[in-house]
Amino acid sequence: MTDAPDNHTTAFDAAHARAYAEGPPRQVPGFAGLHRMTSLLLAERVSSQGQVLVLGAGGGLELKALADDHPGWTFTGVDPSADMLRVAEQIVGPHAARIRLHEGYIDAAPAGPFDGAICLLTLHFVPRDQRLETLRQIHRRLAPGAPFVVAHISFPQTEPERSMWIARHVAFSGADPAHAESARQAIATRLSILSPEDDEALLRQAGFSNISLFYAGLSFRGWVGYA
């Protein structure tokens, strides 16, 4: 999910959900490559019959990409938006029998243990005061040594760098120039964006080890760590 909702508990409406699949490939640099890298990083440690947890599974794009690559894997997806989960059900198509979807936040996910987990383009919607607990709940659902792949908006939070990165993000997304200022304000006030240093620190505090940056695409960063 890459467009900001009104708040953390507001579900995407049905119209937004239907249009979602068109957004990330345009808004996220190297979107298809991010999915491919995620697939490879998980496969280093997830067996051919592994179970993978997907936080922020609404829309289904990452579920479909991983299910296409790994026909023996099963998936548990969690998302607070019923509309987005319905879109995911449509997107995953023939893989539906291997996927279980749950409406809610991370506490709605089964206890596991899972062999791997991902959270793509989602954590910038989670308020700062809930971020660490969300990561800890993912960690406690993973088997020891299981990989966790996470990617979201992350850039410096001091000025003037913060404003510069927001402007870059809006410019890359192709926002209508007439609405560019409102888009910048929305990102500045409605998303929970941390610096890359703070993002890595929270991953360590949540219990993940051997954390590595594997993806950097303009305003987005991605890391892999291990439970």
N, C-alpha and C positions, 0 to 999 in steps of 0.2 A: 504494500500500500504506500503510495507516495504522495497523495493529495491530503491535506490536513482536514480532519473532521472538526466540527464545532468544539468538541471537547473529547476527553478520553473515553467517555461513556456513550457518546453518540454514535450510533451505527450509520454506516453509509446507506443512503437511500437506494431504492431499486434502480433508478436511472443512472446514478453514479456507478453502481455495481455492473450494470450492463456495459457501460463505456470503459470500465477499468482496463480491460485487456489491451486497449489501444494506448494507454498512457505510459506504463513503465518502459517499453522499448524506445519511446521518444524522449523520456525524461531522464533516464538513467544511462550514463555512458557505458557501453559494452554490456548491455543487459543480458544478451544471450551468452556472452562469455562468462559473466558472473555465475549463471546457472551451471555452465560447464565446469568451471573451477570448483564450485560447490560440490558437484557430483564427484569429481576426482578426489577432492579432499576427504569426503565422507568414505569413499570406496577404499581408501588406504587402510581403514580399520573396521569398517562395517562389512560383515560377511555377506555372502550371496543371498542369505535368507534373513537379513537383518530387519530390525524394526526402528523406524526413524520418526522422531517427533518434529512437527512443523508448527512453530508459533507464528501467528499472522498468516494463516493458510487461506484466508479469503481471497477469492479471485482464481486460485488454483494453478497459477502459471508455474510456480516452482514445483508444485506437486506433480504436474504433468511432465515437466522436464526430467525430474528424478525418476518417476515411474517409467518413462520411456527408456531411460538409460539402464534401469536395474529391474528386470522383470520379476525377480524373486523377493524384492523388498516389500514390506508392508508399512503403511504410514498412518500416523495419528495427527490430524490437523486441528488446530484450535484458532478461533477467531471470534471477536465479540459481535460481528455483524451477521445476522441471519441472511440478509440479502447477498452479502459477499460469499457466504458459504453455499448458497444456491448457485451462484455463478461458478464456484469451484466444482460443484457436482457436475455441471454441464461441461466444463473445460476438461476434466479428467477422463470423461467418456468411458472407454473400455477398461480403464484401470480402476473403476469405482469399487470393485469387489475387494481390492487390496487397501482401501482407504476408509478410515473412520474419522468423521468430522464432529467436533464438539463446539457448541456455541458458548463463548465466555472468554475469560482470560486464562493465564497459565494455571491457576488453581482448578480450572475445569478439566485439565489434562489428567489422564490416569497416572498412577504412581510409577509405572515402568517396572523394571529398568529398561530404558531404551538404549539401543546400540549407537545412536547418533542423534543429533538435533540440529535444526537450523532456525534462524530468525532473520529473514531478509526484508529490508525496507519497512521495518515495523517499529523498532525501538525508539525512533524519534517521535512517535506518538505517545510513548509512555512517560508520564511526568518524572522529573528528576527524583523526587522523593519515593517513587515506586520502582525505579530502575534496578537498584541493587537487589531488592527482594525478588523481583521478576527473574533476574539472572540466577539467584540462589535457588529458586524453585526449579528452574531448568536443570541446574547442576545436580540437584538431589534426585532428579528423575533419570539420570544417566548412569549406565554401568561404569565402573572404574576404567579410566583410560579412553572412554568414548569421546569422539570428536564433536565439537560444537562450532558451527559456522554461522557468523553473524555479520550483517552488512546494513548500513543505514547512513543517513546524513551525519557528517561529523567534520567540523572545521573549527579554527581558533575562535574563541569567544571574547577576545579583547578587541577594542577598536583601535585603528580603523579596519583591521582585518575582517572582523565579523560582518560588517556592512558590505565589504568588498565581496566576500564569499556568498552572501545572500544575493547580491546583484548578479554574480556569475551563475548561480543556480537558476535564477529566474530567466536569465538570458538563454541558457542552454535549453531550458524546457520549452522554449518557443512561445512564451506567453505573449498575447496581444499587447503591443506597446501601450495601448490606451489603458490597459489594466495592470501594467507592470508594477506601478507603485502599490496598488492594493495587494498584489501578489507578494511583494517584498514585505509588506506589513504583516500579512498572514503568516509568512514563514517566521518572521521575527517574534511574533507574539503567540502563535498557536502551536508551534512545534517545540519539543524539548530536545534541543541540540546541545551536545557537549563537545569539548575539544577532543581530539584523538588521544591526548594524554590521559584525560579523565575517563574516556571510554575504556582504555586499556586498564587503568587502575581499578575500575569497577569489576571488570572481568577477573582480575586477580583476587579482589576482595570476595567475590562470589565463589572462589575455589578453583577456578580454571588455571591450568599451568601450561608452560611451553606455548605461550600466546605469540602468534606471528601475524603481521600484516600481510595479506595476500592480494588485496585489491585496493586500488585508489583510482577513482574516476571523478575528477573535478571535486564536487562537494560531498561525494560518497566515499566511505572507507569500509573495508571488510577485514575481519580477523578470523583465524581459526585457533581454538584452544582445546584443552583436553580435561576431562573430568578426573 
